[in-house]
Amino acid sequence: MFEVIAKVISQEGTCTAGHSVGQEFVIGQATPPGLCSWAFYSLFPFAQVLQFGGSFPWEKDKDRAIVACPDADNPVVFELRRG
């Protein structure tokens, strides 16, 4: 199983969880400390694919995925990278 790191690459509006560009979290089977649980729920399915060696056909880099949190008014965008 591969390690997956989630990095905040964009944040618009006001994130109630306080996320900001540059923050990083190791994604495992539980919500990492400091990561909004709603964001984790959005990231988790994509992280699982990367953790087990899969990739996404729409991504140019097979070792990453770009995923946004579900708050459309204050989006936080994460880059998931397989380590």
Number of C-alpha atoms within 10 A of each C-alpha: 9 15 15 24 20 25 19 21 18 15 19 13 10 13 15 9 12 10 18 17 14 12 13 18 18 17 21 16 10 10 17 13 9 12 18 16 15 13 20 20 14 14 21 18 11 19 28 18 16 24 21 13 12 15 19 14 8 8 11 10 11 15 17 22 22 16 20 18 19 14 12 10 10 14 17 23 22 25 19 26 22 22 11
